[in-house]
Structures are given as structure tokens and as C-alpha cells.
Amino acid sequence: MVRDSVWGGLWRRDYLLSSAPWRSAAYLLGGALLGAAVLVIGAALTAVGAALVLVLVGIPLLAALTFSGVPVAALERRRMLLIDPAPAPTPHRTPDAPGIQAWFRLRLKEQATWRELAHTALLALVLWPLDLLVLACTVAFPALLVAAPAHLALTGGPGHDIRPAKLWVVDAYPAAGGTALLGLLLLAVLAHPLGAYAAARAAFTRLLLAPREAELAASLAEVTRSRARLVDAFEAERRRIERDLHDGAQQRLVALTMRLGLARLDAAPGSALAGQLAAAHDEAGHVLTELRELIRGIHPQVLADYGLAAAIEDAADRSAVPVETAGVETAGVETAGMALPRLPESVESAGYFAVREALANVGRHSGATRAHITAAHTDGVLRVEVRDDGRGGADPARGTGLTGLADRLAVLDGTLTVTSPPGGPTVLSVEIPCQAQPQTKAQPQTQPQPQAQAQAQA
């Protein structure tokens, strides 16, 4: 069950029966104890640092006090969960480099560090006495009245005078009971002011410690950069695996196939050994074919050499369903459609695998007889659309392939849209914001011929 905030609970009828008053009291008590501890420790460290300044030892100590607000603010953000279950985000960014020096340099440049230092000073000098005063008036004072009967019993019973909360003389149990009832009534009445002050106190703390818009923008930019680095690292790892398989496992398997073929020629025709060698030779050929398909699926060479348009043409040629690619053109080819330039590797890879996934679904589930692919790069956005004439009714929520593809596009700030009414047609649309890369002389300008394309893939 999710707790309501204290401020929201103030307007509920069951406020007194909820945990909000107790959480408010615990929040203020923790603030009073924390503020007193900060005051004592801060004063002691300041005095020691000032005394040791002459021997230069106190200078680093006094400089370290500048960062005292960072741990205090972190603790305050945790304590605010007692009042408001919504977590308070940290305004600090992660250092670009490891090490304590990078951390100190970054914290010195951040405005949040100085706001947290100001909050720590307010907590030590102003806020904790106020918290203690509110607790004394709303909790401690009524509690002393409620404890009047027990106080009277401890002092010897009737005939012994007591003064609950130093107000009036009580010397009998009826008067002590009336005082206790008055204390209970005050506890109930003062519970709302207690919660209101605690909510206002937490809101003021959140105002000081919450990140500003510029800090949120910087944090979002850092997340975007980290996502881009993650995509680049992922693509680099895919390329490494493809290269290792192509240059290592595939070459060894080719050599094994050749040795089996030579051994098959040397074996006596019709013998059992010749039959086993023939079976092993055929199986090695099948494994080599599957390995080549796997390498092509990891990162096809035509995508790296000639770009997304040529890779889409290649995927269309190998599709089980006839595919038209009238709207896909490479840069430098004069056609009626929109030219598709070279794009960042991560974008081309995401677009290619989106087409591959769409064509695989068309061949397996749609019952379509034809498919149509269009791709264009306009206004800084790559748009790819795969349409088929199948039965429709596709649900992206039921397939992990489209879900994983949507997650991969989201890393690039891209979107995946699937429209598939019952009876068809099914349309898969991909949009990825990106900028075209400048053409270089070494970069191919036209699509490869089928023969050259096959040699590049092999």
C-alpha cells in the first residue's frame, strides 16, 4: 500500500487514525537531532581548523567543510520520504572520470553544492530550534498533561501536589484524570498544526535541495550521452564478434571442409569409410552455410560498405515473400524517390534490423503475398516503412521481437509504430532522428551489383 503525503492526509477524515501525525513527529524529531549534531560537529571542526590554520593543517579541514552539505542533503532527501513518498532526485551529476579529485572538481562547479551548504547552515542555526519548539508545543506539552495520573502515582498518590507542565496544582486522581483528558484533546487538536508545519518544513527543504531546470537538462543530456555510448559499445561488440567469426571460426571450418573433401576422394568408393566421410563433408558444408548466415545476421558486410539502402535491398532479395523496394535509393543515384545518404552506424544498424524483423514476421505470421518497403531521410529523421497485404491483427505486445526492437530504437530516441487492423494491411513504421554523414571519396556512391554484393557478403 502506497502511503499518502502528510499534506494530502491533512484533508482526510481519518487523519488522526493514520500514520501521518506520527510520521510528522518523527520527521521533526529527526530534524532536531540532526540539526543539533550538525551544529556541534560543525562548530568543533571549525574551531579545530581555525586553530590549525597557522600550521597549514587546518586549511584542508576548513575546505572540506564546504562539502559538508552534500552528505547532510543526502540524508535529508531520505528523511523527506516520511512526509512525502515521492522521492527527491539528486541534483548532482556523475563525474566523467573516476577518482576523488574528479569528484571534488565537479562538486565545486555545481550550484547544488552551495545550496546544500546553505541548507546545512540553516539547519544548524535556525531550522532545528524551530522543529524542537513545534514538537514541544504540539507533542511534549499535551504528553505531560496526559501523564498527570502516572506522575501523581509516582509521587505518592493523593495528598501530594504535582504541577503538570508547570501549570496548576493537582493533588487527587479526579483532577489528574481531567488533566489527562485535556492533554488527549490537545493532542488531537494540535495534530493538524503539527502535520501542516512538517509538510511546510519538508517543502522548504525540497525547494532548496531539488535540482533546478538547468541541472535537470544537464542530467538529461548526460543520460542521452551515456545511452549513445552504450549503443556505440554494443555495435562495436557486434562488429568484433562478426570479425572473430569471419576471420577465425569460418576459416577453420572452410579448412575442415576442404580436408574432408580430400579425404573423401582418397577413400575407396562404396566403402563404409567413404559413406561416413561423405556425410561428414555434407554436414560441414551445412554448418558453414549456417555460420555465414549467422555472420550476415550479426552485421552484414553490405551494410558497412554500402549503407542502409543496399542492405535493405539485400534483405528484400533474401525474403521468403516478394518485396518491392521502390522507395529505397542510395545517395548519388538519380531516381524519382528521395535519396538515402549514409547515416551513423548505430542508426543504419537499427534501421536494418527493423526491416529484418518486419520481413521475418511477414514471412512467418502474416500470410501475405507481397510486401513493400520505403525509406527516406528528410528533415533530420530517418523514416522506414514496411507494408504487407497479409491478414493483419498483429499485436506487438505478444511478441518479444518487436518489443526488443522498440527498446533498441528508444535508445536512439526513435519510435516504432505498428498498425495492423484485422484483415490487414499491416504497416510497421520506424522513425529515428539523425543527421546524414558527409560523403567521402573512399565511400561507395552506388549500390553494388548482385555479383559484387554476394562476394562482399562471402
HELIX and SHEET records of a PDB file:
HELIX    1   1 VAL A    6  GLY A    9  1                                   4    
HELIX    2   2 ALA A   20  ALA A   51  1                                  32    
HELIX    3   3 VAL A   53  VAL A   55  5                                   3    
HELIX    4   4 GLY A   58  ALA A   64  1                                   7    
HELIX    5   5 LEU A   65  PHE A   67  5                                   3    
HELIX    6   6 GLY A   69  ARG A   79  1                                  11    
HELIX    7   7 MET A   80  LEU A   82  5                                   3    
HELIX    8   8 ILE A  100  LYS A  109  1                                  10    
HELIX    9   9 GLN A  111  LEU A  122  1                                  12    
HELIX   10  10 LEU A  123  LEU A  127  3                                   5    
HELIX   11  11 TRP A  128  LEU A  135  1                                   8    
HELIX   12  12 ALA A  136  ALA A  140  3                                   5    
HELIX   13  13 PHE A  141  VAL A  146  1                                   6    
HELIX   14  14 ALA A  148  LEU A  154  1                                   7    
HELIX   15  15 PRO A  164  LYS A  166  5                                   3    
HELIX   16  16 TYR A  173  LEU A  209  1                                  37    
HELIX   17  17 GLU A  213  ASP A  244  1                                  32    
HELIX   18  18 LEU A  245  ALA A  249  3                                   5    
HELIX   19  19 GLN A  250  ASP A  266  1                                  17    
HELIX   20  20 ALA A  272  ILE A  298  1                                  27    
HELIX   21  21 GLN A  301  TYR A  306  1                                   6    
HELIX   22  22 LEU A  308  ASP A  317  1                                  10    
HELIX   23  23 GLU A  345  ASN A  361  1                                  17    
HELIX   24  24 VAL A  362  SER A  366  3                                   5    
HELIX   25  25 PRO A  396  ARG A  398  5                                   3    
HELIX   26  26 THR A  400  VAL A  411  1                                  12    
HELIX   27  27 PRO A  450  GLN A  457  1                                   8    
SHEET    1   A 5 VAL A 323  GLY A 327  0                                        
SHEET    2   A 5 ALA A 371  THR A 378  1                                        
SHEET    3   A 5 VAL A 381  ASP A 388 -1                                        
SHEET    4   A 5 THR A 426  PRO A 433 -1                                        
SHEET    5   A 5 THR A 415  THR A 419 -1                                        
END                                                                             
